[in-house]
Amino acid sequence: MLTANSRRSKDSVGLDWLAGNMARTGSGGAASDPRLCPMAEEGEAPESGNRESTEPDKDGCPRWGSQHAGARELAELYSPGKRLQEWISVILCFVLLSFNFCSLIRYFTLDHITSIIFSIFAGIVTADFASGLVHWGADTWGSVELPIVGKAFIRPFREHHIDPTAITRHDFIETNGDNCMLTIIPLAYMAYKFMFLSPDVIHKSYQMDCFVFALAMFATLTNQIHKWSHTYFGLPTWVVFLQDWHVILPRKHHRIHHVSPHETYFCITTGWLNYPLEKAGFWRRLEDFIHGATGEKPRSDDLKWAQKVK
């Protein structure tokens, strides 16, 4: 028997699904694609209270989750070597973030405060776009079978679509290791500047350093923010506040992406750019260009894993 709260939850899911469909239709997307169906995670809690099932639903769509054959196989590909890479990346990244933050505070002045604020804002927006570009690329192209990058970096994206709540069971290292690795080089270069360049040179590039630091920090935290968007119990009050005010990716906003075939709303840092990019047909036009140039079909590997039954 449905309670009033559960009815409201399902109504909210329906509205999110409709919004995603309307967005795709408005930009010429595949709104009529027969593979379109809500994912199992929508409207359900990620761990406690989550009732995963491998039985098909009434529309014939598979019930996604940790018991899905593809999800089990992909989870088993997580290796000790991958774990070591994540540990090293997290340690180096957060040491560099801490050092650079302290250095920025040390050299901070109220001169050019407006341009500093603008630089920080631009860094956050750029991080949101970068998250969408990486997310779109890994979701849409490539294969788990590719040497090196397949199992290490494409595998988590395939697993996430057929077991969306798996990310809520990942610890801090597994959640953030890859993003930390991506930001080590720019953070290391910034640290080098603070250690070896003169104060005059540092002051001249201070606004750019604020931009790079904001970009690196939000890029580092992107997957943690993404994890929070799938977590429905036990979130700190301040995280829920930031989600509700759309400072970071809101939970209901991200559900739109988790409508198969996962062709929209790729930005997962703040999600600010999702609507304008969708209205502009940005991802669809990019896919059409690549498909025309290479003949590769978008999301073919993603669909292959979703259809695995044993």
C-alpha positions in Angstrom: 0.0 0.0 0.0 1.4 3.4 -1.1 1.8 6.1 1.6 1.3 9.8 0.7 5.1 10.2 0.8 5.8 7.3 -1.5 3.1 8.6 -4.0 4.8 12.0 -4.0 8.2 10.4 -4.6 6.9 8.5 -7.6 5.1 11.6 -8.9 8.5 13.5 -8.6 10.2 10.7 -10.6 7.6 10.9 -13.3 8.0 14.6 -13.6 11.8 14.2 -13.9 11.5 11.6 -16.5 9.0 13.8 -18.5 11.4 16.7 -18.2 14.3 14.7 -19.6 12.1 13.4 -22.5 10.9 16.9 -23.3 14.5 18.2 -23.3 15.5 15.5 -25.8 12.5 16.1 -28.0 13.2 19.9 -28.1 16.7 19.3 -29.3 15.9 16.6 -31.8 17.0 13.7 -29.5 15.8 10.2 -29.5 12.7 10.7 -27.4 11.0 7.9 -29.2 13.8 5.4 -28.8 12.3 2.1 -27.8 15.1 1.6 -25.2 13.9 4.6 -23.2 12.9 3.4 -19.8 13.4 4.7 -16.2 16.3 3.1 -14.4 15.6 1.0 -11.3 17.4 3.5 -9.0 14.9 6.2 -9.7 12.6 6.8 -6.8 14.3 4.2 -4.7 16.8 4.6 -1.9 20.4 3.5 -2.8 21.1 1.0 0.0 18.7 0.6 2.9 15.2 0.4 1.6 16.4 -0.3 -2.0 14.5 -3.2 -3.5 16.6 -4.3 -6.4 15.3 -7.0 -8.7 16.5 -8.7 -11.8 13.0 -9.4 -12.9 11.7 -7.3 -15.9 9.2 -4.5 -15.1 5.8 -4.2 -16.7 7.3 -2.5 -19.8 9.8 -5.3 -20.3 12.8 -3.3 -19.2 15.3 -5.2 -17.0 15.5 -4.3 -13.3 19.0 -2.9 -13.0 21.1 -3.3 -9.9 24.0 -5.2 -8.3 22.6 -8.6 -9.3 22.6 -7.7 -13.0 25.0 -10.0 -14.8 26.9 -7.1 -16.4 27.2 -5.2 -13.1 28.7 -8.3 -11.4 31.2 -8.9 -14.1 32.3 -5.2 -14.2 32.6 -5.0 -10.4 35.0 -8.0 -10.5 37.3 -6.1 -12.8 38.3 -3.7 -10.1 41.9 -4.7 -9.4 44.6 -4.2 -6.7 46.7 -2.2 -9.2 43.8 0.2 -9.8 43.3 0.6 -6.0 47.0 1.5 -5.6 46.7 4.1 -8.4 43.7 5.6 -6.6 45.5 5.8 -3.2 48.5 7.5 -4.7 46.4 10.0 -6.6 44.2 10.9 -3.6 47.3 11.5 -1.4 49.2 13.6 -3.9 46.1 15.6 -4.9 45.0 16.6 -1.4 48.6 17.5 -0.4 48.8 19.8 -3.4 45.3 21.2 -2.8 46.2 22.0 0.8 49.5 23.6 -0.1 48.1 25.7 -2.9 45.1 26.9 -0.9 47.4 28.1 1.9 49.6 29.8 -0.7 46.6 31.6 -2.2 45.6 32.8 1.2 49.1 34.0 1.9 49.2 36.1 -1.3 45.6 37.3 -1.1 44.9 41.1 -1.2 41.7 43.0 -1.7 43.1 44.4 -5.0 41.1 43.1 -8.0 38.6 41.4 -5.7 36.0 41.5 -8.5 38.2 39.8 -11.0 39.2 37.2 -8.4 35.5 36.3 -7.7 34.9 36.1 -11.5 37.9 33.8 -11.9 36.6 31.5 -9.2 33.2 31.4 -10.7 34.6 30.8 -14.2 36.7 27.9 -12.8 33.6 26.3 -11.3 31.6 26.6 -14.6 34.6 25.2 -16.5 34.8 22.3 -14.1 31.1 21.6 -14.8 31.6 21.6 -18.5 34.7 19.4 -18.2 32.8 16.9 -16.1 30.1 16.8 -18.9 32.7 16.4 -21.6 34.5 13.5 -19.8 31.2 11.9 -18.7 29.8 12.1 -22.3 33.0 10.8 -23.8 33.3 7.8 -21.5 29.5 7.0 -21.6 29.2 7.3 -25.4 32.4 6.0 -26.9 35.1 3.4 -26.2 34.9 -0.1 -24.8 35.9 -1.9 -21.6 38.1 -4.0 -23.8 40.4 -1.1 -24.8 44.0 -1.6 -23.5 44.8 0.3 -20.2 42.0 2.8 -20.3 39.2 0.3 -20.8 39.2 -1.6 -17.4 40.7 1.3 -15.5 38.5 4.2 -16.6 35.6 3.2 -18.9 34.6 0.3 -16.7 33.2 2.4 -13.9 30.9 4.3 -16.3 29.5 1.0 -17.7 28.9 -0.3 -14.2 27.2 2.9 -13.1 24.5 2.7 -15.7 23.5 -0.8 -14.9 24.0 -0.5 -11.1 23.5 3.2 -10.4 23.7 2.7 -6.6 27.1 1.0 -6.7 28.7 4.4 -6.3 27.1 4.8 -2.9 28.9 1.6 -1.7 32.3 2.9 -2.9 34.6 4.4 -0.2 36.3 7.7 -0.5 39.4 6.4 -2.3 37.5 4.5 -5.0 35.0 7.3 -5.5 37.6 10.1 -6.0 40.8 8.4 -7.1 40.5 9.0 -10.9 39.4 12.6 -10.5 42.4 13.3 -8.2 44.7 11.8 -10.8 43.5 14.3 -13.4 44.2 17.3 -11.4 47.7 16.4 -10.1 49.7 18.0 -13.0 48.0 21.5 -12.9 48.2 21.5 -9.1 51.8 20.5 -9.1 52.7 23.3 -11.6 50.8 25.8 -9.4 52.8 24.6 -6.3 56.0 25.0 -8.3 55.2 28.6 -9.0 54.4 29.4 -5.4 57.7 27.8 -4.2 60.1 29.2 -6.8 58.7 32.3 -8.4 59.0 35.8 -7.0 56.0 37.5 -5.3 55.7 40.0 -8.1 55.2 37.3 -10.7 52.7 35.5 -8.4 50.6 38.6 -8.0 50.5 39.1 -11.7 49.1 35.7 -12.3 47.0 35.5 -9.1 43.6 35.7 -10.9 44.6 32.9 -13.2 45.8 30.8 -10.3 42.4 31.4 -8.6 40.7 30.1 -11.8 42.9 27.0 -12.0 42.5 26.3 -8.3 38.7 26.5 -8.4 38.7 24.4 -11.6 41.0 21.8 -10.0 39.1 21.7 -6.7 35.7 21.2 -8.2 37.0 18.7 -10.7 38.5 16.8 -7.8 35.2 16.8 -6.0 33.0 16.0 -9.0 32.6 12.3 -8.3 32.0 12.9 -4.6 29.2 15.3 -5.6 28.0 12.7 -8.1 27.9 10.1 -5.3 25.9 12.5 -3.1 23.4 12.8 -6.0 22.7 9.1 -5.7 22.5 9.0 -1.9 19.1 9.4 -0.3 19.9 8.7 3.4 22.4 10.1 5.9 23.7 13.0 3.9 25.0 15.9 6.0 22.6 18.8 6.3 25.0 21.2 4.5 25.2 18.8 1.5 21.4 18.7 1.2 21.4 22.5 1.5 23.9 22.9 -1.4 21.9 20.4 -3.5 18.6 22.1 -2.8 20.0 25.5 -3.8 21.7 24.0 -6.8 25.1 25.0 -5.8 26.2 21.4 -6.4 24.4 18.7 -8.5 20.9 18.1 -7.1 19.5 14.6 -6.7 16.4 15.1 -8.8 18.2 16.9 -11.5 20.6 14.0 -12.0 17.8 11.5 -12.4 17.2 12.9 -15.8 20.5 11.5 -17.0 19.5 8.0 -15.7 16.8 7.5 -18.3 18.1 5.0 -20.8 19.9 5.4 -23.2 21.7 8.1 -21.1 22.0 10.7 -23.8 21.5 13.9 -21.9 22.4 16.0 -18.8 26.1 14.8 -18.6 27.4 17.7 -16.4 27.7 16.3 -12.9 29.6 18.9 -10.9 27.0 21.6 -10.5 24.7 20.7 -13.4 24.4 24.4 -14.3 25.2 23.8 -17.9 23.0 20.8 -18.5 19.9 22.7 -19.7 21.6 25.2 -22.0 23.7 22.5 -23.6 20.7 20.3 -24.1 18.6 23.2 -25.6 21.5 23.9 -28.0 21.7 20.2 -29.0 25.4 20.3 -28.1 25.9 16.6 -27.3 23.7 15.4 -30.2 25.5 17.5 -32.7 28.9 16.3 -31.5 27.7 12.7 -31.7 26.4 13.2 -35.2 29.7 14.6 -36.3 31.7 11.8 -34.8 29.3 9.2 -36.1 29.5 10.7 -39.6 33.3 10.9 -39.5 34.0 7.4 -38.1 30.9 5.3 -38.5 31.0 4.5 -34.8 27.6 4.2 -33.1 27.2 6.2 -29.8 26.7 4.1 -26.7 27.0 0.8 -28.4 29.3 -0.7 -25.8 27.1 0.8 -23.0 24.0 -1.0 -24.5 26.0 -4.3 -24.9 26.7 -4.4 -21.1 23.1 -3.4 -20.3 21.8 -6.4 -22.3 24.0 -9.0 -20.6 22.0 -11.8 -19.0 24.8 -14.1 -17.9 
